[in-house]
Amino acid sequence: MYFNDNTIIYFNGNFVKAAEANTNLYGQSLHYGYAVFEGIKSYKTENGTKIFKAQEHYDRLRRSAELMHMPFNYTTEELTALSYEVLERNGFSDAYLRPIVICSPNMSLSKGKESYLAIEAWEWSNGYMANKMRITTSSYQRPNPKAFKIEAKVSGHYVNSILACQEAKDAGYDEALVLDGNGFVAESSGANVFYEKDGTLYTPAKGNILPGITRATVLDICKELDIPTQETFFTPDEMRGADAAFFCGTAAEVLALDSLDDVPFTKQWDTTLSATVQKAYQNLVLGKTLEEFKLQLG
């Protein structure tokens, strides 16, 4: 599904076949989830293959490594160049990139002594969720920000995401809405969330969420299009039955939600401000500007 015998990845200073790459079974990352990673997408545009928000993603990867006390000396420019080479060697345009920083063997609970970078990629022309999803409030909470560096994208944090997502699927829903320790909406298992009511878009405030790069892009879009936004704390009760809602993330892009806990969102999606944001984002990732999009809107 993700690679074949000819797939090339970057690993530990070399371009190698994915099928032949290997790592140490005594590695700290395997045993303790002590690794940091990114999810990045590239697109086929009128000006060739372009990685969307490469600088922002690789700045965050480097920051995640720093927060986890991992030795990691690549620059954002080096990481970006390596990513384009991985895409070129595999002949990919519409693709998903997964850079990950793992650590050397260490069975003690101490910071990493040495790190290894891998950059993997596979073809991917659509998000990992379906539009108009039915979601449910999860019994799992977002990790306590006093217990983790939740602004870092750390592998071990995603055990929480797996549990929340699978619980929702087992109950017949498409995805989960995860709350923070205070009962406020945080995010989905792997994306940020917005809801629309009376001409304003609301999204959870920072503090208990991973403030995603797509979330920041959506806020930029809204500012440019004069769509009011509020970053605030709110409960599922406030979100249920709103005009519209969507998840957003690099893999998810901008995806409409159908209902929360079987309560439908009330407006026809195509008539909402949220739909306008979705279309604007789709234009941005293909290399078009918001100015061009505004001209399309008239």
N, C-alpha and C positions, 0 to 999 in steps of 0.2 A: 504493500500500500504506500509506503513512504520511500522506498528505494529498491533498486534492482542491482544486478551484478555490475552494471556500468556506472552507477551513480557515484559522483565524486563529492567528497566533503573536505573541508579544511580541518585538520586535527593536529594539535601540538607541533605547529611549525611546518607542516607538510600538507600537500594535497594528495589524498589517498582515496582508494575505493571504499565506500561505506561498508561493503560486505567484508572487507579485510581489516577494518579499524577495530581496535580492542582497548579495553581499559582494565585497570587492576581491581580485582574483586575485594581487595582490602582497602579500597579508597574511602575516604571520609565522606564523600558525597553520596555514595551508595548506601552506606550504613546509617547516616544521620540526616540525609536530605540537605546536606551542606553544599549547595550549589546555587548559582544565580544564572538567570537566563533572560532572553527576550523573545518576543514573537513579532516578526516584522514581515511586511508584505511588499512585493514588487509587482508592477503592472506594466503591461504593454501600452505605451502611449504613442502619440504622433511623433514624438522625438526619441523613440527607442525605449528600451527597458529602464524604468525608473523605480528606485526604492523609495517608498513613501516615508517621510520623516526619519530618515536614517540617522541624522545627527541627534535628534531627540532620543531615539531608542538607544543609541550607543553611549550617549552621555548618561542615560539612566543605568545601563549595564555597568558602566564603570563606577557609578555612584553606589549601585547595589553591592558590588565587590568591596568597595571601601567600607560600607556600613557593616558588612560581614567580616571585616578584617582579613580579606583574602589578598594575597599578593597578586597584582594584575597590572601589567605595564603597557598594554596596548593603548594607542591613542584612538580617538574617534575616527580620525582620517584613515588610519591603518585598518581599522575594523570595517569601515565602509568599502575601502578598496578590495579587501579580501572577500567581502560579500558579493561584490560585482563579479569578481573572478569565479567564485563558486557558481553563480548564475550562468556565466558565459561558458564555463567548462561543461555544464550540463545542458546547455541550450534552452534555459528556462527564461520566460518573460513574466507571465502571470504565475507567481510562486509565493510560497511561504518560507521564510527563513527562520531557523532556530539556532541562534548562537547560545552556547552554554559554557559556563566556566565551572570546571570541576576541580577537586583538590586531591592531593596525593595521599597515599596510605597514612592513616593516623587514627588509632583507636582511642586516643585520649580526647577529652572534651575541651580542646584548645584550638586556637585559630590555625588556619591552614598554613602549611610550611611552603607549599609549591602548588601552583595552579596550572591547569591545561585548558586551552580554548578549543572548542569544536564549533564549526559553523556548518550546519546541515540545511538542506533545502529540498523542497518537493513541489511539484506543480499543483497549483490550487487557484481556481478561477472564481470560487464563491466562498461565502462565509461558512462557519461550522454549525450554524443554527438556521432553522427555517423561519421565514418571515411570518408574522402573525402568530406568535407563540402563545400557548397557554402556560402560565407560570403559577407557582404556588409559593406561599411563605414557608420557608424552611424552618425546621426545628433546630438546625445548626446555626451558631452565631459566627460572625466574623471574628478572627483571632484578636485578643485583647491587645491594643496598641502599647500597653505597658509591658507586655510579655514578648513582643516581637518588634522588629523594625518593619512595620507593615508597608512603609513606602518603598521598600526594596522588593524586587521580584525574585523571591527565593523558592527553590524547588519544594522544600519541605512544607511550605505554607499551603501547597495545592492538594495535600491530603484532605484538608478541610473542604476544598472545592469538589473533590471527587465524591465525598460523602454527601454533600448537599445536593449535587446534581443527580446522583444515583437515587437518593431518596425521592426526589421529585419524579424521576422517570418511573420508579417502581409504583408510584401512586397514580400514574397515568398522565402526568404533565410533561411538558417539553423541557422546562428548566425551573430553577429555584430562584427565589428572591431571598437573600440572606440579610439578616438584621445584625446590628451591632449589640454590644452588651447592655445598652440602655433601651433596646427595643425599637430603635430607629432603623429605617431602611439604609442598608450599606451598598450592596451591589448584587449581581448575580454570582454564580459560581466562577465566572471568568470574564465578566464585562461590567462596565458601569451602567447606571440606569438614569433615565430622565422620565418625567411625566409632564403632561401639558394640561393646564386648566385655565380657562378664561383668558387666553392669549399670552400666558407666561409659561416658560419651561422651568421646571424645578429639578434640581439634582442634589444628592447628598453632599453636605459640606465636608471638607477635608478633616482628617483627624482619626477616622475609623475605616478609611477606604484606601485602596491603591488608586491614587489620582491618575487615571490613564492618559496616555498621549492622545487617544481618540477623543476622550472626554474634553481635553483642552482644545482640540480642534473644533469640536462641536460648539464650545463656548465662543471661540473666535468667529465661527460662522454666524452665530446668533448676533454677536456684536456688529459684524459687518452688515447683516441684513436687518438690523434694528428689531430683532426679536428679543423681548424682555426675558431675562433669566434670573433665577435666585438659587444660590448655593446655600442650603439650609438643612436643618434636621426635620424629618417628617416620619410619620408612622405609616404602616400599610393601610390603615383606615383612611388616611388622607389621600392615598394614591388610588384606592379601589374606586372604580366608576368614574375616573377622571376622563377628560376628553380623549386623550391618547397617551401612549407611553412607548418607550423604546429602550433597548439595550444598545450599547456601543462599545466597540473594542477593535483592535487591529484585525483579528480574525473575523469577528462578528460583523464589522463595519457598523452600519446603522440599521437595526432590525426592529420592525414594528411588533408590538405585543398585542395579543388579542384580548386577554383577560388576566386578572389576578384573583386567585382563589375562586374561580368560576364567576366572578363579577366582570362583565365585559367593559372595555373602554368604549365610550359612547359615540364618538364622532366617526364618520367615514374617513378612513386613513388618508385618502387622496385629498381631502379638503383641509387637512390640519397643517399647522406650522411645522410639526414634526416631519411630515412628508417632505416639506420644502427643505428642511435640514438634510434629510436623507439624500435628496437629489443633489443638493449642493456638495455634499461629501463625495458622492459618486463622481462628480465633475472634478473635484480636487485631486483625487487619487489618480485620475487619468491625465493629470498635468494641466488642467484648465484652471483659470483664475476665478476668484469670486466675482471680479468685475465682469468677466464674460458671462457668468451665470446670472448676474443681476440684469444684464442686457437681455438675456433669454426670457427673464420674468417680465420684462417690459416695465 
